[in-house]
Amino acid sequence: MSSGGKLPKGNGLLPKEMAASWSKIGMAMGVVGVAAFIAGMFGGVERARFGAAYLTGFLFTTTIGIGALFFVVIQHLTKAGWSVGPRRIQEWVSQGLVASVVLFIPVLVMSHDIFHHWMGDHAAHDPILVKKLAYLNPTFFYLRAGVFLLTWAGLATWFYKVSKEQDQTGDRALSEKRQSAAAPATAALGITTSFAGFDWVMSLDPHWFSTIFGVYIFAGGLVSSTALLAIIIVQFRKANVGGGLLTVEHQHDVGKFLFGFTVFWAYIAFSQFILIYYANIPEETIWYKHRWEGGWSSWSMLLFVGHFIAPFSILLARTAKRSMGLISLGAGVLLVMHWVDLYWLVMPNFDHHLHFQWVDIAGLLAPVGITMAFVSWRVLRDPAHPIKDPYIPEALKAENL
């Protein structure tokens, strides 16, 4: 049966109590994040170690923003009608990419410590790095980073700006305008995300390479952003925000996305591993060796179980996708595992023995807190769902047979 929902009356804003609560949480997290950053930066921790922890946290928030922006773009590319409500949530989440422009500054400041393997003076005496000098050099690295960040922030800002303009005018041409821009935006996202993965993660071990690595980073962003979307939908439904645009049917559809992207991430991760395993080339296998010895085997198994086996089992059933509790549980596990995944990618390059430290949490809280504060300030005064989108009638009829 069709959900037969109705669009709530009014201006579409969050309830005042809910908006105030979210704003306070965002601001509190921002303050804690700044304090954590200062403590980590000047707390006597090795600069490269703190830089690695901060880079992990920065990648966590940025990849979630990229995944959210991809969701927005792909809905316009396919002219999807069911996703009017979830699309606005992802428009909100993608605004974190604007904060990422500023949050990248500490990475720049600590770049010679973080990327010391190829930014250091010894690189000139490494025959492999000499051959990669045309690409791996500080000037070109900084230039590419600027292109990546400005592309993401620009696309996130533009799609949200046009969406808000449609809330005022109801002009169908604005939907067509975004649909026309969706194809080049998809290409831009794919290219920039892949190369950002090469630059900010794979180059931490500049002797190692994987042609599928960019897709791996992209898959992590898709899973984590969809997990966050599922959690927010549950919270909105509990507060009756969105009405017929955020029903159990829309939650079910997002749950299917989440389950599918979880399998996609596992497929990409296994594909990368098995290709390197059977080729058995020392320059490639050493990367996995560093993630198995020195206590890292437990982290690797945690990633396998937590990022695939557990959420796969939780989200497999239809009833789980329609249950607020179960989908929140699966999504929460995947959000945590996304950080575990990034930590597993970054930290073995700095510590061949697993030593979890307080600075690792500080490096996470800083970008998460600042991003939450910025997004709360930027979007909570706006409607929580589109008001005059021409696809609203279709979204209200969404159903899962």
VEXVEX-203497 format. One record per residue: residue in one letter; chain; residue number from 1; z, x, y of N, C-alpha, C in turn. Coordinates in pm, whole numbers. Layout:
A A NUM Z X Y Z X Y Z X Y .
...
END
This chain:
M A 1 0 84 -120 0 0 0 0 87 125 .
S A 2 -59 40 229 -58 110 357 80 108 415 .
S A 3 112 216 490 242 222 554 256 117 662 .
G A 4 145 79 727 146 -28 825 242 -4 939 .
G A 5 262 123 980 357 155 1085 309 113 1223 .
K A 6 403 115 1316 371 84 1454 416 198 1543 .
L A 7 341 221 1650 376 325 1745 495 277 1827 .
P A 8 599 360 1839 716 317 1916 679 290 2061 .
K A 9 749 194 2121 727 166 2262 796 272 2347 .
G A 10 751 286 2470 814 382 2560 727 503 2584 .
N A 11 791 608 2636 717 728 2678 706 834 2569 .
G A 12 761 808 2451 748 902 2341 841 1021 2346 .
L A 13 933 1025 2442 1024 1138 2454 1131 1134 2344 .
L A 14 1184 1249 2313 1295 1254 2219 1414 1179 2277 .
P A 15 1499 1120 2193 1624 1063 2245 1701 1168 2324 .
K A 16 1764 1126 2434 1830 1223 2522 1932 1309 2449 .
E A 17 2007 1245 2358 2109 1320 2284 2045 1428 2197 .
M A 18 1933 1391 2133 1865 1486 2044 1803 1599 2124 .
A A 19 1737 1567 2236 1675 1671 2319 1781 1765 2375 .
A A 20 1894 1707 2420 2002 1790 2475 2059 1882 2368 .
S A 21 2076 1827 2247 2130 1907 2137 2036 2022 2102 .
W A 22 1907 1992 2093 1810 2096 2060 1804 2201 2171 .
S A 23 1811 2159 2296 1808 2253 2408 1928 2346 2403 .
K A 24 2047 2290 2374 2168 2371 2366 2158 2471 2251 .
I A 25 2107 2425 2138 2091 2516 2024 1994 2628 2060 .
G A 26 1882 2591 2124 1785 2691 2163 1842 2792 2261 .
M A 27 1913 2745 2361 1972 2835 2460 2079 2923 2397 .
A A 28 2162 2863 2309 2266 2941 2242 2205 3049 2154 .
M A 29 2100 3012 2081 2031 3111 1997 1968 3220 2083 .
G A 30 1917 3183 2200 1859 3282 2290 1963 3382 2337 .
V A 31 2082 3333 2376 2190 3421 2420 2235 3513 2306 .
V A 32 2252 3452 2187 2292 3533 2070 2184 3636 2037 .
G A 33 2058 3595 2051 1948 3686 2022 1947 3805 2115 .
V A 34 1965 3782 2244 1967 3892 2341 2085 3984 2314 .
A A 35 2203 3924 2286 2321 4005 2255 2299 4089 2130 .
A A 36 2235 4028 2028 2207 4100 1905 2110 4216 1930 .
F A 37 2011 4190 2016 1915 4296 2048 1984 4412 2116 .
I A 38 2069 4383 2216 2139 4489 2288 2230 4567 2195 .
A A 39 2301 4494 2109 2391 4560 2014 2315 4650 1919 .
G A 40 2200 4603 1872 2120 4684 1781 2056 4803 1849 .
M A 41 2011 4782 1974 1940 4887 2047 2033 5001 2086 .
F A 42 2156 4964 2122 2248 5066 2172 2374 5078 2086 .
G A 43 2366 5033 1964 2483 5034 1877 2493 5155 1787 .
G A 44 2425 5262 1820 2434 5384 1741 2350 5382 1615 .
V A 45 2264 5282 1601 2176 5275 1484 2053 5361 1508 .
E A 46 2004 5422 1402 1882 5501 1414 1771 5415 1475 .
R A 47 1703 5470 1575 1606 5394 1652 1494 5338 1564 .
A A 48 1444 5418 1471 1337 5372 1382 1386 5259 1292 .
R A 49 1512 5266 1248 1568 5163 1161 1581 5031 1236 .
F A 50 1629 5038 1361 1639 4916 1439 1500 4863 1473 .
G A 51 1407 4954 1502 1271 4912 1532 1209 4837 1415 .
A A 52 1236 4884 1293 1183 4816 1175 1245 4677 1159 .
A A 53 1377 4666 1185 1443 4536 1175 1389 4440 1280 .
Y A 54 1369 4491 1400 1316 4404 1507 1172 4363 1477 .
L A 55 1091 4457 1427 953 4425 1392 949 4314 1287 .
T A 56 1041 4318 1191 1047 4214 1088 1075 4078 1152 .
G A 57 1172 4073 1243 1204 3948 1311 1090 3900 1399 .
F A 58 1025 3993 1468 911 3956 1552 798 3898 1468 .
L A 59 771 3958 1354 666 3908 1265 703 3770 1211 .
F A 60 831 3746 1188 877 3617 1137 840 3504 1233 .
T A 61 878 3518 1359 849 3411 1457 700 3402 1488 .
T A 62 634 3516 1496 493 3517 1535 405 3457 1426 .
T A 63 430 3491 1301 347 3436 1194 370 3285 1177 .
I A 64 491 3238 1204 515 3094 1202 432 3027 1311 .
G A 65 429 3087 1430 348 3033 1539 200 3031 1506 .
I A 66 153 3138 1442 11 3145 1404 -22 3036 1302 .
G A 67 65 3017 1204 43 2913 1105 40 2774 1167 .
A A 68 129 2751 1264 131 2621 1333 3 2600 1413 .
L A 69 -42 2704 1481 -166 2694 1559 -285 2669 1468 .
F A 70 -286 2732 1351 -395 2709 1256 -396 2564 1210 .
F A 71 -279 2508 1188 -270 2367 1148 -333 2278 1256 .
V A 72 -300 2304 1381 -355 2226 1493 -508 2237 1495 .
V A 73 -555 2359 1485 -699 2385 1496 -775 2320 1380 .
I A 74 -720 2332 1260 -792 2282 1142 -795 2129 1141 .
Q A 75 -694 2066 1200 -697 1920 1209 -810 1873 1301 .
H A 76 -832 1946 1409 -943 1913 1498 -1077 1948 1435 .
L A 77 -1082 2057 1362 -1206 2100 1299 -1254 1996 1198 .
T A 78 -1162 1937 1126 -1197 1839 1023 -1193 1695 1076 .
K A 79 -1160 1680 1204 -1149 1547 1267 -1052 1457 1190 .
A A 80 -940 1517 1149 -841 1444 1071 -771 1339 1157 .
G A 81 -750 1223 1101 -683 1116 1173 -539 1095 1130 .
W A 82 -504 1128 1006 -370 1103 954 -263 1185 1026 .
S A 83 -302 1300 1082 -206 1402 1124 -171 1399 1272 .
V A 84 -194 1288 1341 -166 1282 1484 -22 1320 1514 .
G A 85 74 1263 1439 214 1294 1462 252 1436 1426 .
P A 86 226 1482 1302 256 1621 1266 185 1723 1355 .
R A 87 65 1689 1403 -10 1783 1487 65 1813 1617 .
R A 88 129 1711 1677 206 1736 1799 323 1830 1774 .
I A 89 389 1814 1660 499 1904 1626 450 2047 1617 .
Q A 90 335 2067 1552 281 2202 1540 230 2255 1673 .
E A 91 187 2167 1762 154 2211 1898 278 2267 1966 .
W A 92 391 2202 1943 517 2252 1998 553 2388 1939 .
V A 93 549 2397 1806 588 2521 1740 498 2637 1782 .
S A 94 369 2609 1799 275 2716 1835 302 2774 1974 .
Q A 95 379 2704 2057 410 2758 2190 496 2884 2180 .
G A 96 555 2906 2065 629 3030 2044 541 3154 2057 .
L A 97 410 3136 2041 318 3250 2054 312 3300 2198 .
V A 98 344 3214 2294 352 3260 2433 471 3354 2449 .
A A 99 583 3318 2386 700 3405 2390 673 3537 2318 .
S A 100 587 3535 2216 556 3657 2141 494 3765 2227 .
V A 101 424 3725 2333 364 3823 2424 474 3912 2483 .
V A 102 582 3849 2526 694 3925 2584 776 3994 2475 .
L A 103 794 3926 2363 873 3982 2254 810 4106 2192 .
F A 104 682 4127 2217 617 4246 2163 651 4372 2243 .
I A 105 704 4355 2364 734 4470 2449 828 4570 2380 .
P A 106 938 4525 2318 1022 4623 2246 947 4698 2136 .
V A 107 852 4631 2071 772 4700 1970 691 4811 2035 .
L A 108 637 4784 2152 563 4887 2226 655 5003 2263 .
V A 109 774 4969 2313 868 5073 2355 908 5162 2238 .
M A 110 924 5102 2121 968 5177 2003 853 5214 1911 .
S A 111 730 5200 1958 613 5218 1871 607 5357 1808 .
H A 112 644 5461 1882 637 5596 1827 744 5618 1720 .
D A 113 849 5538 1724 951 5545 1619 911 5461 1498 .
I A 114 856 5342 1525 819 5252 1417 697 5303 1341 .
F A 115 596 5347 1414 470 5390 1352 459 5543 1356 .
H A 116 571 5609 1328 578 5754 1341 487 5826 1242 .
H A 117 451 5761 1131 367 5828 1032 231 5866 1088 .
W A 118 179 5787 1180 47 5820 1235 48 5840 1387 .
M A 119 158 5803 1454 167 5830 1598 232 5965 1627 .
G A 120 296 6025 1526 362 6153 1547 264 6269 1555 .
D A 121 315 6383 1601 230 6503 1617 179 6554 1483 .
H A 122 254 6530 1377 214 6581 1246 87 6514 1193 .
A A 123 51 6399 1251 -67 6328 1204 -193 6411 1219 .
A A 124 -195 6499 1318 -314 6582 1341 -336 6681 1227 .
H A 125 -233 6703 1144 -245 6798 1033 -261 6726 899 .
D A 126 -273 6595 903 -290 6517 781 -439 6484 768 .
P A 127 -508 6536 666 -653 6515 656 -693 6368 643 .
I A 128 -608 6286 581 -639 6143 568 -630 6074 704 .
L A 129 -522 6105 778 -503 6041 908 -605 6089 1011 .
V A 130 -650 6211 996 -754 6261 1087 -880 6176 1075 .
K A 131 -913 6137 951 -1032 6055 930 -1014 5912 983 .
K A 132 -888 5869 999 -861 5736 1050 -829 5735 1199 .
L A 133 -844 5850 1263 -803 5864 1402 -880 5772 1496 .
A A 134 -1004 5742 1465 -1083 5656 1554 -1023 5516 1563 .
Y A 135 -953 5474 1458 -890 5342 1459 -740 5352 1486 .
L A 136 -673 5442 1415 -529 5457 1431 -498 5560 1538 .
N A 137 -507 5515 1662 -462 5596 1776 -391 5503 1873 .
P A 138 -291 5554 1945 -207 5467 2028 -285 5381 2128 .
T A 139 -381 5438 2197 -454 5363 2300 -525 5242 2241 .
F A 140 -599 5263 2132 -672 5153 2069 -575 5052 2007 .
F A 141 -463 5102 1955 -360 5016 1895 -305 4921 2001 .
Y A 142 -269 4972 2118 -214 4889 2224 -319 4789 2275 .
L A 143 -443 4833 2284 -549 4745 2330 -569 4629 2233 .
R A 144 -572 4659 2104 -588 4553 2003 -471 4456 2008 .
A A 145 -350 4509 2022 -232 4423 2028 -242 4324 2144 .
G A 146 -289 4373 2258 -306 4285 2373 -407 4175 2346 .
V A 147 -516 4211 2279 -618 4111 2245 -562 4006 2150 .
F A 148 -488 4051 2047 -431 3957 1950 -337 3858 2020 .
L A 149 -241 3912 2094 -136 3829 2154 -191 3733 2258 .
L A 150 -282 3781 2341 -339 3695 2445 -430 3588 2384 .
T A 151 -499 3622 2275 -582 3522 2207 -496 3409 2153 .
W A 152 -388 3444 2083 -301 3342 2026 -233 3258 2135 .
A A 153 -177 3325 2234 -108 3253 2341 -205 3164 2418 .
G A 154 -327 3216 2442 -427 3138 2515 -470 3014 2439 .
L A 155 -495 3030 2308 -537 2914 2228 -424 2811 2217 .
A A 156 -302 2857 2194 -189 2764 2182 -168 2687 2312 .
T A 157 -177 2756 2424 -159 2692 2554 -270 2592 2582 .
W A 158 -394 2630 2554 -508 2544 2586 -507 2415 2502 .
F A 159 -486 2428 2371 -486 2309 2286 -374 2213 2325 .
Y A 160 -258 2268 2360 -146 2181 2398 -171 2119 2536 .
K A 161 -227 2195 2627 -256 2143 2760 -352 2025 2754 .
V A 162 -458 2038 2675 -557 1929 2663 -494 1810 2594 .
S A 163 -408 1833 2496 -340 1725 2426 -252 1646 2523 .
K A 164 -178 1717 2608 -93 1648 2706 -177 1574 2810 .
E A 165 -291 1630 2845 -380 1562 2940 -428 1429 2882 .
Q A 166 -453 1429 2750 -497 1304 2686 -385 1200 2685 .
D A 167 -260 1245 2682 -148 1151 2692 -153 1072 2822 .
Q A 168 -209 1134 2925 -217 1068 3055 -342 982 3070 .
T A 169 -455 1033 3021 -583 966 3048 -634 883 2931 .
G A 170 -601 921 2809 -656 853 2691 -804 876 2672 .
D A 171 -858 980 2736 -1001 1008 2731 -1040 1062 2594 .
R A 172 -1128 992 2522 -1172 1036 2389 -1249 1168 2396 .
A A 173 -1311 1194 2510 -1388 1319 2525 -1298 1441 2508 .
L A 174 -1169 1426 2535 -1077 1539 2520 -1056 1573 2373 .
S A 175 -1063 1473 2285 -1059 1500 2141 -1185 1575 2098 .
E A 176 -1299 1529 2147 -1426 1594 2114 -1430 1736 2168 .
K A 177 -1368 1758 2283 -1362 1891 2342 -1286 1987 2252 .
R A 178 -1173 1942 2200 -1094 2026 2109 -1164 2046 1975 .
Q A 179 -1233 1943 1928 -1307 1956 1804 -1419 2059 1816 .
S A 180 -1484 2063 1931 -1591 2162 1954 -1536 2303 1959 .
A A 181 -1414 2316 2010 -1354 2450 2022 -1289 2496 1892 .
A A 182 -1272 2404 1796 -1196 2436 1676 -1262 2542 1588 .
A A 183 -1395 2536 1575 -1464 2632 1488 -1449 2776 1538 .
P A 184 -1482 2805 1665 -1461 2942 1713 -1314 2981 1713 .
A A 185 -1224 2885 1737 -1081 2915 1735 -1036 2954 1594 .
T A 186 -1090 2886 1492 -1057 2921 1354 -1101 3064 1322 .
A A 187 -1222 3099 1363 -1271 3235 1339 -1185 3338 1412 .
A A 188 -1150 3307 1537 -1068 3400 1615 -932 3420 1551 .
L A 189 -872 3311 1501 -742 3321 1436 -749 3405 1308 .
G A 190 -853 3381 1228 -867 3455 1104 -883 3605 1127 .
I A 191 -967 3640 1222 -994 3782 1250 -873 3851 1309 .
T A 192 -815 3790 1413 -703 3855 1481 -579 3864 1392 .
T A 193 -554 3762 1312 -438 3767 1223 -454 3875 1117 .
S A 194 -573 3887 1062 -598 3990 961 -577 4130 1018 .
F A 195 -635 4156 1135 -623 4289 1193 -482 4316 1244 .
A A 196 -412 4213 1289 -272 4232 1327 -189 4272 1204 .
G A 197 -219 4213 1088 -151 4252 965 -179 4397 930 .
F A 198 -304 4439 949 -339 4580 924 -262 4672 1018 .
D A 199 -259 4634 1147 -201 4721 1250 -49 4727 1241 .
W A 200 16 4612 1230 161 4605 1246 238 4620 1117 .
V A 201 172 4604 1003 243 4614 875 180 4720 785 .
M A 202 51 4707 758 -11 4799 663 -11 4942 715 .
S A 203 -22 4961 848 -27 5097 903 109 5166 899 .
L A 204 215 5093 862 345 5158 844 339 5262 733 .
D A 205 247 5241 638 218 5339 534 68 5368 544 .
P A 206 27 5454 637 -115 5468 670 -201 5527 560 .
H A 207 -141 5580 454 -222 5631 342 -262 5517 248 .
W A 208 -190 5405 256 -212 5294 164 -304 5191 229 .
F A 209 -379 5120 147 -467 5017 203 -487 4907 100 .
S A 210 -516 4787 150 -548 4672 67 -639 4582 147 .
T A 211 -755 4551 93 -851 4469 166 -809 4323 174 .
I A 212 -713 4283 92 -668 4144 91 -541 4126 173 .
F A 213 -492 4231 234 -362 4229 300 -358 4131 418 .
G A 214 -467 4124 494 -471 4031 606 -455 3887 561 .
V A 215 -516 3853 448 -504 3718 393 -361 3692 348 .
Y A 216 -296 3795 294 -157 3783 250 -66 3747 368 .
I A 217 -83 3816 481 -4 3787 600 -33 3646 648 .
F A 218 -160 3608 648 -201 3475 691 -139 3367 602 .
A A 219 -137 3392 471 -79 3295 377 70 3275 404 .
G A 220 140 3383 434 282 3371 466 306 3286 589 .
G A 221 220 3301 690 231 3220 810 206 3073 783 .
L A 222 109 3044 696 80 2905 661 198 2839 591 .
V A 223 256 2909 495 367 2853 419 487 2828 511 .
S A 224 524 2929 589 646 2917 670 633 2813 780 .
S A 225 517 2805 844 499 2706 951 499 2565 894 .
T A 226 440 2546 776 440 2415 713 580 2377 666 .
A A 227 657 2476 623 796 2451 585 876 2403 705 .
L A 228 858 2469 818 928 2428 940 883 2288 982 .
L A 229 755 2260 970 702 2127 1003 770 2020 917 .
A A 230 784 2046 788 847 1949 697 991 1922 739 .
I A 231 1064 2026 775 1203 2010 816 1214 1928 944 .
I A 232 1126 1955 1040 1130 1881 1167 1092 1735 1145 .
I A 233 993 1709 1060 955 1570 1031 1073 1492 974 .
V A 234 1147 1554 884 1264 1488 827 1365 1455 937 .
Q A 235 1389 1551 1026 1485 1527 1135 1435 1418 1229 .
F A 236 1306 1417 1258 1250 1314 1345 1258 1176 1279 .
R A 237 1231 1171 1149 1237 1042 1079 1380 988 1077 .
K A 238 1477 1076 1062 1616 1031 1063 1654 973 1199 .
A A 239 1594 1029 1306 1622 980 1441 1523 873 1485 .
N A 240 1434 830 1394 1332 730 1424 1242 774 1539 .
V A 241 1206 899 1539 1111 952 1637 972 950 1576 .
G A 242 877 893 1646 739 892 1597 699 764 1530 .
G A 243 797 685 1484 765 556 1423 659 566 1315 .
G A 244 550 489 1330 443 486 1231 361 612 1224 .
L A 245 382 707 1318 308 833 1314 380 938 1230 .
L A 246 505 910 1194 582 1003 1110 659 921 1006 .
T A 247 586 875 907 645 796 800 659 881 674 .
V A 248 706 818 568 715 887 440 576 930 393 .
E A 249 472 857 435 335 894 395 294 1027 460 .
H A 250 326 1044 585 293 1169 654 378 1284 598 .
Q A 251 504 1254 568 589 1355 504 530 1396 370 .
H A 252 481 1299 295 419 1327 165 298 1419 182 .
D A 253 214 1389 281 95 1472 305 133 1615 341 .
V A 254 233 1629 427 280 1763 464 340 1833 342 .
G A 255 408 1756 256 462 1814 134 353 1867 42 .
K A 256 239 1797 39 126 1846 -41 70 1975 18 .
F A 257 61 1981 150 20 2105 215 115 2218 178 .
L A 258 245 2190 186 345 2292 159 336 2342 15 .
F A 259 321 2251 -77 308 2289 -218 181 2371 -239 .
G A 260 70 2325 -179 -57 2396 -196 -53 2536 -138 .
F A 261 5 2551 -19 12 2683 44 107 2776 -31 .
T A 262 210 2718 -96 299 2800 -178 223 2861 -295 .
V A 263 139 2782 -359 57 2832 -468 -46 2932 -416 .
F A 264 -103 2904 -298 -201 2994 -239 -139 3130 -210 .
W A 265 -17 3131 -154 51 3258 -129 71 3335 -260 .
A A 266 116 3266 -364 140 3332 -493 10 3388 -550 .
Y A 267 -98 3314 -533 -229 3359 -582 -272 3487 -512 .
I A 268 -257 3490 -380 -297 3609 -303 -207 3727 -340 .
A A 269 -76 3703 -351 17 3810 -386 -14 3867 -523 .
F A 270 -40 3779 -619 -72 3826 -755 -206 3897 -757 .
S A 271 -303 3847 -684 -437 3910 -680 -427 4052 -629 .
Q A 272 -350 4072 -523 -333 4207 -469 -266 4298 -570 .
F A 273 -161 4246 -635 -88 4327 -732 -173 4364 -853 .
I A 274 -240 4267 -911 -310 4292 -1036 -430 4385 -1016 .
L A 275 -496 4378 -902 -607 4467 -874 -560 4612 -863 .
I A 276 -447 4630 -797 -391 4765 -784 -335 4814 -917 .
Y A 277 -278 4721 -994 -217 4758 -1122 -321 4811 -1220 .
Y A 278 -432 4736 -1236 -525 4782 -1340 -616 4895 -1290 .
A A 279 -633 4909 -1159 -709 5025 -1108 -628 5153 -1125 .
N A 280 -493 5141 -1109 -401 5252 -1134 -437 5377 -1054 .
I A 281 -468 5357 -926 -497 5469 -836 -367 5510 -768 .
P A 282 -327 5638 -778 -197 5680 -724 -174 5642 -578 .
E A 283 -277 5653 -494 -262 5621 -352 -226 5474 -330 .
E A 284 -260 5388 -426 -232 5246 -413 -103 5206 -485 .
T A 285 -83 5258 -605 33 5217 -685 165 5263 -623 .
I A 286 162 5371 -543 286 5422 -483 351 5316 -395 .
W A 287 271 5227 -337 325 5122 -249 416 5029 -327 .
Y A 288 375 4990 -448 459 4904 -531 576 4982 -592 .
K A 289 555 5110 -616 664 5192 -670 780 5196 -571 .
H A 290 748 5209 -441 852 5211 -339 927 5078 -332 .
R A 291 867 4972 -382 929 4839 -378 988 4800 -513 .
W A 292 1003 4900 -599 1067 4875 -729 1184 4970 -754 .
E A 293 1178 5088 -699 1284 5187 -719 1388 5177 -607 .
G A 294 1500 5243 -628 1603 5250 -526 1669 5117 -494 .
G A 295 1674 5027 -591 1738 4898 -569 1644 4790 -521 .
W A 296 1521 4826 -489 1426 4728 -437 1374 4633 -544 .
S A 297 1396 4665 -671 1349 4576 -778 1417 4439 -768 .
S A 298 1545 4437 -729 1616 4310 -715 1555 4227 -602 .
W A 299 1516 4293 -494 1454 4223 -381 1316 4170 -424 .
S A 300 1244 4248 -502 1112 4206 -550 1124 4084 -640 .
M A 301 1222 4082 -728 1241 3968 -817 1290 3846 -739 .
L A 302 1373 3869 -638 1417 3759 -552 1297 3693 -485 .
L A 303 1203 3775 -441 1083 3724 -375 999 3642 -473 .
F A 304 985 3690 -595 906 3620 -697 967 3483 -729 .
V A 305 1099 3482 -748 1166 3358 -784 1177 3265 -663 .
G A 306 1218 3319 -549 1246 3236 -433 1124 3189 -357 .
H A 307 1017 3269 -361 898 3232 -283 796 3155 -367 .
F A 308 817 3155 -498 721 3083 -582 787 2992 -685 .
I A 309 863 3050 -777 917 2971 -889 1005 2856 -839 .
A A 310 1101 2885 -755 1195 2781 -708 1125 2673 -626 .
P A 311 1051 2708 -519 986 2601 -441 878 2527 -519 .
F A 312 808 2597 -609 710 2531 -694 777 2422 -778 .
S A 313 892 2457 -835 964 2361 -920 1019 2245 -838 .
I A 314 1068 2275 -718 1128 2171 -633 1023 2074 -583 .
L A 315 907 2125 -541 807 2044 -472 699 1985 -563 .
L A 316 703 2017 -691 594 1976 -781 582 1823 -791 .
A A 317 691 1753 -805 687 1608 -829 651 1532 -702 .
R A 318 585 1419 -721 553 1331 -608 681 1283 -539 .
T A 319 781 1251 -617 906 1200 -560 973 1303 -470 .
A A 320 956 1432 -502 1017 1537 -421 955 1542 -282 .
K A 321 825 1523 -275 756 1528 -147 793 1409 -59 .
R A 322 838 1300 -121 875 1180 -47 1026 1170 -23 .
S A 323 1099 1265 -78 1244 1267 -60 1281 1358 57 .
M A 324 1359 1307 150 1401 1389 264 1483 1509 219 .
G A 325 1571 1487 122 1657 1595 76 1582 1704 3 .
L A 326 1498 1666 -92 1429 1765 -175 1325 1844 -96 .
I A 327 1250 1776 -9 1149 1849 68 1216 1942 168 .
S A 328 1332 1901 221 1407 1988 312 1459 2110 238 .
L A 329 1505 2090 115 1554 2201 33 1442 2300 5 .
G A 330 1328 2249 -43 1216 2338 -73 1167 2411 51 .
A A 331 1158 2339 163 1111 2401 287 1210 2505 338 .
G A 332 1341 2474 326 1442 2570 371 1437 2699 290 .
V A 333 1420 2686 159 1408 2804 73 1287 2889 116 .
L A 334 1175 2822 143 1054 2895 180 1066 2964 314 .
L A 335 1137 2903 409 1159 2968 538 1240 3097 521 .
V A 336 1346 3090 444 1427 3209 420 1345 3315 347 .
M A 337 1268 3271 248 1189 3366 170 1077 3430 252 .
H A 338 1032 3363 356 931 3425 441 988 3549 509 .
W A 339 1114 3539 555 1177 3658 613 1200 3764 506 .
V A 340 1243 3722 387 1262 3816 276 1131 3889 246 .
D A 341 1022 3815 248 890 3873 222 855 3978 326 .
L A 342 874 3947 453 842 4041 560 933 4164 555 .
Y A 343 1060 4143 523 1154 4253 507 1108 4346 395 .
W A 344 1061 4284 287 1011 4359 170 885 4438 205 .
L A 345 804 4386 296 684 4456 338 715 4574 430 .
V A 346 811 4554 519 837 4653 625 938 4760 583 .
M A 347 1054 4718 533 1168 4809 526 1155 4924 426 .
P A 348 1090 4909 310 1079 5024 220 1006 5143 282 .
N A 349 932 5122 389 866 5233 457 967 5319 535 .
F A 350 1087 5265 557 1189 5336 634 1310 5373 549 .
D A 351 1326 5305 439 1443 5328 355 1402 5306 209 .
H A 352 1383 5414 134 1341 5402 -5 1452 5353 -95 .
H A 353 1572 5339 -41 1683 5279 -114 1730 5157 -34 .
L A 354 1749 5046 -102 1786 4922 -36 1927 4934 22 .
H A 355 1934 4932 155 2061 4933 227 2055 4824 333 .
F A 356 2100 4705 296 2098 4594 392 2209 4615 494 .
Q A 357 2174 4608 624 2269 4637 730 2276 4522 830 .
W A 358 2381 4523 912 2397 4418 1014 2282 4421 1114 .
V A 359 2224 4538 1134 2115 4549 1231 1993 4469 1185 .
D A 360 1980 4446 1055 1869 4366 1005 1880 4221 1052 .
I A 361 2003 4171 1057 2026 4036 1110 2006 4035 1262 .
A A 362 2052 4140 1329 2033 4149 1474 1885 4149 1510 .
G A 363 1805 4222 1431 1662 4228 1456 1594 4094 1434 .
L A 364 1652 4007 1350 1598 3874 1329 1641 3777 1438 .
L A 365 1770 3783 1475 1824 3687 1571 1760 3701 1708 .
A A 366 1725 3822 1747 1669 3842 1881 1540 3763 1902 .
P A 367 1435 3787 1824 1311 3710 1846 1325 3562 1813 .
V A 368 1404 3528 1710 1422 3387 1676 1493 3313 1789 .
G A 369 1600 3371 1840 1675 3307 1946 1595 3291 2074 .
I A 370 1527 3395 2114 1448 3389 2237 1333 3291 2221 .
T A 371 1268 3291 2105 1157 3197 2082 1207 3053 2085 .
M A 372 1319 3026 2019 1374 2891 2020 1408 2845 2161 .
A A 373 1469 2934 2240 1505 2899 2377 1381 2869 2459 .
F A 374 1278 2952 2444 1156 2933 2521 1085 2804 2482 .
V A 375 1071 2779 2352 1002 2658 2307 1079 2534 2351 .
S A 376 1212 2538 2342 1292 2423 2385 1268 2394 2533 .
W A 377 1268 2498 2616 1245 2481 2759 1104 2430 2788 .
R A 378 1007 2472 2708 867 2443 2737 824 2303 2693 .
V A 379 881 2251 2585 823 2129 2527 915 2007 2523 .
L A 380 1045 2024 2530 1133 1910 2505 1129 1804 2616 .
R A 381 1066 1834 2726 1049 1734 2831 922 1653 2812 .
D A 382 844 1687 2710 717 1620 2685 730 1520 2570 .
P A 383 633 1426 2558 636 1331 2446 635 1401 2312 .
A A 384 713 1349 2220 724 1410 2086 609 1370 1996 .
H A 385 524 1280 2042 405 1241 1967 297 1199 2067 .
P A 386 170 1216 2032 62 1172 2123 75 1022 2152 .
I A 387 39 985 2275 55 847 2318 -78 772 2321 .
K A 388 -186 844 2359 -315 776 2375 -426 843 2295 .
D A 389 -389 910 2187 -489 975 2102 -574 868 2034 .
P A 390 -707 882 2034 -793 779 1975 -777 766 1823 .
Y A 391 -713 866 1760 -696 860 1615 -564 795 1574 .
I A 392 -489 745 1670 -360 683 1638 -375 566 1540 .
P A 393 -472 474 1560 -485 364 1463 -505 412 1320 .
E A 394 -582 519 1303 -602 574 1168 -473 635 1114 .
A A 395 -399 704 1201 -274 766 1159 -171 662 1116 .
L A 396 -170 549 1182 -76 443 1150 -101 382 1013 .
K A 397 -224 400 961 -260 342 831 -254 443 717 .
A A 398 -200 561 745 -196 667 643 -121 621 520 .
E A 399 -175 653 403 -109 619 277 -149 719 170 .
N A 400 -65 732 69 -90 816 -47 -97 727 -170 .
L A 401 -214 721 -233 -231 635 -350 -169 699 -474 .
END
